[in-house]
Amino acid sequence: MGGSQFFQFDFSHWQAFLLSFFPALITLGLIWYLNLLLSPTRMIRAYQIFSFTLFAWQVNDSLVRLSISAQVAGNWDRLLCCFWMMIIPASLHWALLFSGRSRFLGPGFMVANYLPWFLIASGYCFGLYQQPFVYSSFWGWVKILPSLPSGMAFVWLWFFTGGTVTTIILAVFALEGRHLPHSRKRSLFILIGYAIPLVIGAFTQAISPLLFHTAPIPVGSTLALSMVLIIFSLGVYKIFSLAESVDTERMVEMMQELVLVVSPRHEITYLNAFAAEALNFSPHDNRSKTIAILFPEEKMYSGSFEEQVLIPAFANKAPTHYQFSMFNKAGKRTHWGITAYPIMNRQFMEGLLIVGKDMTDRVLMTETKLVALRSQMNPHFIFNALNSIQYYVHNNKQEEAEKYLESFSKLIRQILHQSGEALISLSEEISMLRNYMAIENSRLKGAIGFRIDIEEGIDQEQVLLPSMLIQPYVENAIVHGLAGKGGGQIAIKIHSAKAVIHCTIEDNGIGREKAARLRSNKIGQNPSLGMSITKTRLQMINQLRHNPVAVNITDLRGKDGTALGTRVEIEIPAEES
């Protein structure tokens, strides 16, 4: 086709030309605004493409109106069809992003959405079917509904179907935001701006000419209303405000934290670059993409994370927190604290957003402080034991001193061993307690009755607990509770319930109030160093655990208010070796 078949215009329809060309200039300005002032998010890029197709439609409609003949009008229409026909798939693509339904934008959708446009535009461009035109004294050349059946009638049907689907998506989104006035008004203006040209076009170019035999009116002019409403929304409701133009996907990719999305089937549907690097996981990895890949040991997943995070989060639809460790690519153990946030779509839960922070440095620092605190426990206990040895030697009780030293050396070996361990077995803790009580009873001439009851079924070798956790409370009961009355009873009961080890230490001493008064009456007497260290240790230990250790101390009293002793209850969430 030569230039003479295009540039043959009749400028007597300049008013009709301006009614389409002026909105095209507004659309071009909108494209410039989106490109220059806003961040290129997926939604912004999609709307730019949609706006360009709208611009192409308006320019095409303007040139068709000025054309001197139906042939020239058809030439322009076919030349620009690849652009203006794209308005249907482009608007649907943008509507899904705008309404927060980007999960549908998979490869299958892209093919189903854009392939028909490519085939239809190609067929029209190469003349496989024709678009009929009719002349109007005001509008110039105008498209009319083709006869049925024909290829162009199918194109019109495709146009109205695609436009209707997009309108429905925008309408549903506007209804979803009905409780948010700002969002509702913004979405409503977008819906009106898109739907009115579609409805008017269907009526003026198809329904009215068929039923009432009226002259068709080109839809390009009604697109001006769409531009007015969009510009109004830009100014009043900030439909593309700076906050909404932030490329959240790019920000998530740049985050130096684990970010994963997990489906209700516990499959990882998204992980950011940092998570892929930390997990040594590539998009082409053939490993199962279940959340279990975070955990090197199956029991850590099925026994802890799944039960304590996934199941409660999906059931209660509330955030949950968890701490765990894993090995990185270099074989170094790393520690992580993660939070699982429910992803809700109205009343339906679509998955979990899991955000994990590397706590390795913090954990190592805390563990170093704990080692230092445990080392402080040793001289504190040894000092008390040496006082007892000094008592035997001073009173010339050589045989008792030798027996005491033998038990003392055995206990010292146990304490030195446990000082280097963050966790020890329950059996080791009980063994150390028995040796400790034997030494104290020897010092106090057997004045203390001591009993340990352990529930049957507890595997003492498998249950782990922080080292030297129970001993300071037993020591405190002896030194400050029982010694003040010359002896008494200490009962330790250990049982398990719902994956928690419950340890109760009960004495019939003088009680905390009287013990505090006795200490205050002694010049230079400081508060219990062992209890102070233990309190600090517990705070640090709980920073490293996803289920903290809880301690509750109760004063036992008779009906008349007389002190009957003290009960210490320790709850230790079980950690099996």
C-alpha positions in Angstrom: 0.0 0.0 0.0 1.5 3.3 -1.1 1.3 6.6 0.8 -1.5 7.8 -1.5 -3.7 5.0 0.0 -3.2 6.5 3.5 -2.8 10.3 3.4 -6.1 11.2 1.7 -8.0 13.2 4.3 -11.2 15.3 4.3 -10.8 18.1 6.9 -14.4 19.0 6.9 -14.8 16.6 9.9 -12.2 18.4 12.0 -14.6 18.7 15.0 -15.1 15.0 15.1 -11.3 14.6 14.7 -10.6 16.7 17.7 -13.2 14.9 19.8 -11.0 11.8 19.5 -7.5 13.3 19.0 -7.6 15.6 22.0 -8.3 12.7 24.4 -5.4 10.9 22.7 -3.1 13.7 23.7 -4.4 13.4 27.3 -3.7 9.7 27.3 -0.2 10.4 26.0 0.4 12.8 28.9 -0.8 10.1 31.3 1.7 7.7 29.8 4.5 10.3 30.2 3.5 10.9 33.9 3.5 7.1 34.6 6.9 6.7 32.9 8.7 9.7 34.4 7.3 10.1 37.9 6.4 6.7 39.2 8.5 3.6 39.9 8.2 0.9 37.2 6.2 -1.7 39.2 4.4 -4.5 37.4 1.0 -2.7 37.8 2.4 0.6 36.5 4.0 -1.2 33.5 0.8 -3.0 32.8 -1.2 0.2 33.0 1.3 2.0 30.7 0.7 -0.8 28.1 -3.0 -0.5 28.5 -2.8 3.3 28.2 -0.7 3.0 25.0 -3.3 0.7 23.4 -6.0 3.3 24.4 -3.8 6.0 22.8 -3.5 3.9 19.6 -7.3 3.3 19.5 -7.9 7.1 19.8 -5.3 8.0 17.1 -6.7 5.3 14.8 -10.3 6.6 15.4 -9.1 10.1 14.6 -7.5 9.2 11.3 -10.4 7.0 10.3 -12.8 10.0 10.8 -10.6 12.2 8.5 -10.2 9.6 5.8 -11.6 10.5 2.4 -13.0 7.0 1.7 -13.9 3.7 3.3 -10.8 2.1 1.7 -8.4 4.7 3.3 -10.2 4.3 6.6 -9.8 0.5 6.4 -6.1 0.9 5.6 -5.5 2.9 8.8 -7.6 0.5 10.8 -5.5 -2.5 9.6 -2.2 -0.7 10.0 -2.8 0.2 13.6 -4.9 -2.9 14.6 -2.0 -4.7 16.3 -1.9 -1.8 18.8 -5.6 -0.9 19.3 -6.7 -4.5 19.4 -4.3 -5.2 22.2 -6.5 -3.1 24.5 -8.5 -6.2 25.5 -5.7 -8.5 26.8 -3.8 -5.4 28.2 -6.8 -4.2 30.2 -7.5 -7.7 31.6 -3.8 -8.1 32.5 -3.8 -4.7 34.3 -7.2 -5.4 36.0 -5.8 -8.6 37.6 -2.8 -6.7 39.0 -4.8 -3.8 40.2 -7.3 -6.0 42.0 -4.6 -8.0 43.7 -5.1 -11.2 41.7 -1.6 -11.5 40.3 -1.5 -15.2 41.3 -3.6 -15.9 38.1 -0.8 -14.4 35.9 0.9 -17.6 35.2 2.3 -18.8 31.8 -1.1 -20.5 31.0 -2.9 -17.2 31.4 -0.4 -15.2 29.4 -0.8 -17.6 26.5 -4.6 -17.7 26.7 -4.8 -13.9 27.0 -2.4 -12.7 24.3 -2.4 -15.5 21.7 -6.0 -14.7 20.5 -5.0 -11.0 20.1 -2.0 -12.0 18.0 -4.0 -14.4 15.8 -6.9 -12.0 15.4 -4.7 -8.9 14.7 -2.6 -10.9 12.2 -5.6 -12.1 10.3 -7.1 -8.6 10.1 -3.8 -7.0 9.1 -3.4 -9.5 6.2 -7.0 -9.0 5.0 -8.5 -12.4 6.1 -11.6 -10.5 7.1 -12.9 -6.9 6.5 -14.4 -4.3 8.8 -17.3 -2.5 7.2 -17.6 1.3 7.4 -20.5 3.8 7.0 -20.2 7.5 6.3 -21.7 10.0 8.7 -22.1 13.7 7.9 -20.6 14.7 11.3 -18.4 11.8 12.3 -17.0 10.9 8.9 -16.3 7.2 8.5 -17.5 5.1 11.3 -17.2 1.3 12.0 -20.5 -0.6 11.9 -21.4 -4.1 13.2 -20.5 -6.7 10.6 -23.0 -9.2 9.2 -23.3 -12.6 10.8 -21.6 -14.9 10.5 -18.3 -13.4 9.6 -14.7 -13.2 10.9 -15.1 -9.6 11.9 -18.3 -10.5 13.9 -16.2 -12.9 15.9 -13.7 -10.1 16.6 -16.5 -7.9 17.9 -17.7 -10.7 20.1 -14.1 -11.2 21.4 -13.9 -7.5 22.2 -17.2 -7.4 24.2 -16.5 -10.6 26.0 -13.0 -9.5 27.1 -14.3 -6.1 28.1 -17.1 -7.6 30.1 -14.7 -10.0 32.0 -12.4 -7.0 32.9 -15.4 -5.0 34.0 -16.6 -7.9 36.3 -13.1 -8.1 37.8 -13.0 -4.4 38.6 -16.6 -4.5 39.9 -15.8 -7.4 42.3 -12.7 -5.5 43.5 -14.8 -2.4 44.1 -17.2 -4.5 46.2 -14.3 -6.1 48.1 -13.2 -2.6 49.2 -16.7 -1.5 50.4 -15.5 -1.2 54.0 -12.6 1.0 53.0 -14.1 4.4 51.8 -10.9 5.6 50.1 -10.3 2.2 48.3 -14.0 2.0 47.4 -14.2 5.4 45.8 -11.0 4.9 43.9 -12.0 1.5 42.6 -15.5 2.8 41.7 -14.1 5.6 39.5 -11.8 3.2 37.7 -14.7 0.8 37.2 -16.9 3.6 35.8 -14.1 4.9 33.6 -13.7 1.5 32.0 -17.3 0.3 31.9 -19.1 3.4 30.5 -17.2 3.3 27.1 -17.9 -0.4 26.9 -21.6 0.0 27.6 -22.0 3.1 25.4 -20.0 1.4 22.6 -22.2 -1.7 22.7 -25.3 0.4 22.6 -24.4 3.0 20.0 -22.5 0.7 17.6 -24.4 -2.5 17.9 -27.7 -2.5 19.9 -29.2 0.8 18.7 -28.3 0.4 15.0 -29.8 -3.2 15.0 -33.0 -2.4 17.0 -33.7 1.2 16.1 -31.8 1.6 12.8 -29.9 4.6 14.2 -26.6 5.8 12.8 -23.6 4.4 14.8 -21.5 6.7 17.0 -17.7 5.8 17.2 -16.7 4.5 20.6 -13.4 6.5 20.5 -15.3 9.6 21.6 -16.7 8.0 24.7 -13.1 7.0 25.7 -12.7 10.7 26.6 -14.9 10.1 29.6 -12.6 7.3 30.7 -9.6 9.7 30.7 -11.5 12.3 32.7 -12.4 9.9 35.4 -8.9 8.4 35.6 -7.3 11.9 35.8 -9.8 12.8 38.5 -8.8 9.7 40.5 -5.2 10.6 40.0 -5.7 14.0 41.5 -8.2 13.2 44.3 -7.7 9.5 45.3 -4.0 9.1 44.2 -4.7 5.8 42.4 -1.0 5.6 41.6 0.4 7.3 44.7 4.1 7.0 45.6 3.3 4.6 48.4 1.5 2.3 46.0 4.1 2.6 43.3 6.8 1.1 45.5 8.0 -2.1 43.8 7.3 -4.4 46.7 8.5 -7.4 44.8 11.9 -5.8 44.2 12.1 -4.7 47.8 11.4 -8.3 49.0 14.1 -9.6 46.6 16.6 -7.1 48.1 15.8 -8.0 51.7 18.5 -9.7 53.7 16.0 -11.9 55.3 14.3 -15.2 54.5 11.0 -14.5 52.8 8.8 -17.5 51.8 5.2 -18.0 50.9 3.8 -21.4 51.9 0.6 -22.9 50.5 -2.0 -24.7 52.7 -0.4 -27.9 51.4 2.9 -26.7 53.0 4.6 -26.2 49.6 6.9 -23.2 49.0 5.3 -21.1 46.3 7.8 -18.2 46.5 11.2 -17.6 48.1 13.3 -14.4 47.6 16.9 -14.4 46.5 18.3 -14.3 50.0 16.2 -17.4 51.0 17.3 -19.2 47.9 20.9 -18.5 48.7 20.6 -19.4 52.3 18.8 -22.7 51.5 21.1 -23.4 48.6 17.9 -23.8 46.5 17.6 -22.8 42.8 14.4 -22.4 40.8 15.5 -25.5 38.8 16.1 -27.6 41.9 14.4 -31.0 41.7 14.1 -31.3 45.4 10.6 -31.3 47.0 9.6 -27.7 47.5 7.9 -28.3 50.9 8.7 -26.2 53.9 10.5 -29.3 55.3 13.6 -28.4 53.4 14.3 -25.8 56.0 15.0 -28.5 58.5 18.0 -30.9 58.3 16.3 -33.4 60.6 12.8 -34.7 59.9 11.8 -34.7 63.6 12.5 -30.9 63.8 9.9 -30.4 61.1 7.2 -32.9 61.9 7.8 -32.9 65.7 8.2 -29.2 66.2 7.8 -26.7 63.4 4.8 -28.4 61.8 3.0 -28.8 65.1 4.0 -25.5 66.7 3.8 -23.2 63.6 2.1 -24.5 60.5 -0.9 -26.2 62.0 -1.7 -23.5 64.6 -1.2 -20.7 62.0 -3.5 -22.3 59.5 -6.0 -23.3 62.1 -6.1 -20.0 64.2 -5.2 -17.7 61.3 -2.8 -15.8 63.6 0.9 -15.0 63.5 3.2 -17.6 65.1 6.9 -17.4 66.0 9.6 -20.1 66.0 13.4 -20.4 66.3 15.5 -23.1 64.7 19.0 -23.8 63.5 20.3 -25.3 60.2 23.6 -25.7 58.4 24.5 -23.3 55.6 26.4 -24.2 52.4 29.8 -23.9 54.2 28.6 -26.5 56.8 28.3 -23.9 59.5 25.3 -24.0 61.9 23.2 -20.9 61.7 20.3 -19.8 63.9 17.1 -18.3 62.7 14.0 -16.6 64.2 11.0 -16.7 62.0 7.4 -15.4 62.1 4.6 -16.9 60.0 1.9 -14.4 59.0 -1.5 -15.7 57.5 -2.3 -14.5 54.0 -6.0 -13.8 54.0 -8.3 -13.2 51.0 -11.5 -12.0 52.7 -12.4 -14.9 54.9 -10.3 -17.5 53.1 -6.7 -18.3 54.1 -4.5 -18.7 51.0 -1.2 -19.4 52.7 1.5 -18.2 55.0 4.1 -15.4 54.6 7.2 -16.6 56.5 9.8 -14.0 57.3 13.1 -15.3 58.9 15.9 -13.3 60.4 19.5 -14.6 60.9 20.1 -14.6 64.7 23.4 -16.4 64.6 25.5 -13.6 65.9 23.0 -12.8 68.6 22.8 -16.5 69.6 26.6 -16.9 69.7 26.9 -13.8 71.9 24.2 -15.0 74.3 25.8 -18.5 74.5 29.1 -16.8 75.3 27.5 -14.9 78.1 25.8 -18.1 79.4 29.1 -19.9 79.5 30.4 -17.0 81.6 27.4 -17.2 83.9 27.8 -21.0 84.3 31.4 -20.5 85.2 30.3 -18.1 87.9 28.1 -20.9 89.4 31.2 -23.1 89.9 33.2 -20.9 92.4 29.9 -20.0 94.2 29.2 -23.7 94.9 32.8 -24.6 95.5 33.0 -21.8 98.1 30.1 -23.3 100.1 31.6 -26.8 99.8 35.0 -25.7 101.0 33.4 -24.2 104.1 32.1 -27.7 104.9 35.5 -29.3 104.4 37.0 -26.6 106.6 34.4 -27.5 109.3 35.5 -31.2 109.3 39.2 -30.4 109.3 38.8 -27.8 112.1 36.9 -30.4 114.2 39.5 -33.2 113.5 37.0 -35.4 111.8 39.4 -36.9 109.3 37.3 -39.8 108.2 34.3 -37.6 107.5 36.5 -35.2 105.7 37.9 -37.9 103.4 34.4 -39.2 102.5 33.3 -35.6 101.9 36.3 -34.9 99.7 35.5 -38.1 97.7 31.9 -37.1 97.1 33.0 -33.5 96.5 35.6 -34.4 93.8 33.0 -36.5 92.0 30.5 -33.6 92.1 33.2 -31.2 90.9 33.8 -33.4 87.8 30.1 -33.4 87.0 29.8 -29.6 87.4 32.9 -28.9 85.3 31.5 -31.2 82.6 28.1 -29.6 82.7 29.6 -26.1 82.6 30.7 -26.6 79.0 27.3 -27.9 77.9 24.2 -25.8 77.0 21.9 -28.8 77.4 22.3 -31.9 79.5 20.1 -35.0 79.9 17.6 -35.2 82.7 19.5 -38.3 84.1 22.7 -36.2 84.4 20.9 -33.4 86.2 19.3 -35.9 88.6 22.7 -37.7 89.3 24.3 -34.3 90.0 21.4 -33.4 92.4 21.8 -36.7 94.3 25.5 -36.1 94.8 25.0 -32.5 95.8 22.3 -33.5 98.4 24.6 -36.2 99.8 27.3 -33.6 100.4 24.9 -31.1 101.9 23.4 -33.8 104.2 26.8 -34.8 105.3 27.6 -31.2 106.2 24.3 -30.8 108.0 24.6 -34.2 109.8 21.6 -35.8 107.9 19.2 -33.1 109.0 17.5 -32.9 105.6 15.2 -35.4 104.1 15.5 -35.6 100.3 13.2 -37.3 97.9 13.0 -37.3 94.0 9.9 -38.8 92.3 10.1 -39.1 88.5 7.0 -40.1 86.5 7.3 -43.5 84.8 7.6 -43.3 81.1 10.0 -40.3 81.0 13.1 -41.3 79.1 15.7 -39.5 81.3 18.5 -40.0 78.7 16.5 -38.4 75.9 15.0 -35.5 77.6 17.2 -32.4 77.5 17.2 -29.4 79.7 19.5 -26.4 80.4 22.5 -27.5 82.6 22.4 -26.7 86.4 18.8 -25.4 86.2 17.3 -27.3 89.2 20.3 -27.3 91.5 20.3 -23.5 92.4 16.7 -23.8 93.6 17.5 -26.8 95.8 20.6 -25.0 97.1 18.5 -21.9 97.9 15.9 -24.1 99.7 18.7 -25.6 101.9 20.7 -22.4 102.6 17.9 -20.0 103.1 14.9 -22.2 104.0 15.9 -25.3 105.9 19.2 -24.2 107.5 17.3 -21.5 109.4 15.3 -24.1 111.3 18.0 -26.8 111.6 16.7 -29.2 108.9 13.6 -30.3 107.1 12.3 -31.9 103.9 12.9 -31.3 100.2 10.7 -33.1 97.7 11.3 -33.0 93.9 8.6 -34.2 91.6 9.1 -34.5 87.8 6.4 -35.4 85.4 5.6 -34.7 81.7 2.4 -33.2 80.2 1.9 -32.1 76.6 5.6 -32.1 75.6 6.5 -30.0 78.7 8.6 -31.3 81.6 7.2 -30.1 85.0 9.6 -30.0 87.9 8.3 -29.1 91.4 10.7 -28.4 94.2 9.0 -28.1 97.6 10.5 -27.5 101.0 9.0 -27.0 104.5 11.5 -24.3 105.5 11.0 -20.9 107.1 9.6 -19.3 104.0 10.9 -16.4 101.9 9.8 -13.6 104.1 11.6 -14.8 107.3 14.7 -15.8 105.3 14.8 -12.2 103.8 14.5 -10.7 107.3 17.4 -13.0 108.6 19.6 -11.9 105.7 18.9 -8.2 106.3 19.9 -8.6 110.0 23.3 -9.9 109.0 25.8 -7.1 108.3 27.2 -7.3 104.7 24.9 -10.2 103.8 24.2 -10.0 100.0 21.2 -11.4 98.3 21.6 -15.0 97.0 24.3 -14.9 94.3 23.2 -18.3 92.9 19.6 -17.1 92.4 20.7 -13.9 90.9 22.9 -15.7 88.3 20.1 -18.2 87.7 17.6 -15.4 87.0 20.0 -13.9 84.4 20.7 -17.3 82.9 17.0 -18.0 82.4 16.5 -14.7 80.6 19.3 -15.5 78.2 18.2 -19.1 77.8 14.7 -18.0 76.8 16.1 -15.7 74.1 17.5 -18.9 72.4 14.3 -21.0 72.7 11.1 -20.8 70.8 9.3 -22.2 73.9 10.6 -20.5 77.0 11.3 -22.0 80.4 8.8 -20.7 83.0 9.5 -20.5 86.7 6.8 -19.8 89.3 7.5 -19.5 93.1 4.8 -19.9 95.7 4.8 -19.3 99.4 3.2 -22.1 101.3 1.0 -21.1 104.2 -1.3 -22.7 106.8 -4.8 -21.6 107.4 -3.6 -19.1 110.0 -1.1 -17.6 107.6 1.9 -19.3 109.1 4.7 -20.0 106.7 5.0 -23.7 105.8 7.7 -23.5 103.2 8.2 -22.7 99.5 7.2 -24.3 96.3 9.2 -23.7 93.0 7.5 -24.9 89.8 9.7 -25.1 86.6 8.1 -25.7 83.2 10.6 -26.9 80.6 9.3 -27.5 77.1 10.9 -30.8 76.2 13.8 -30.9 73.7 14.8 -34.4 72.8 18.3 -35.4 71.7 
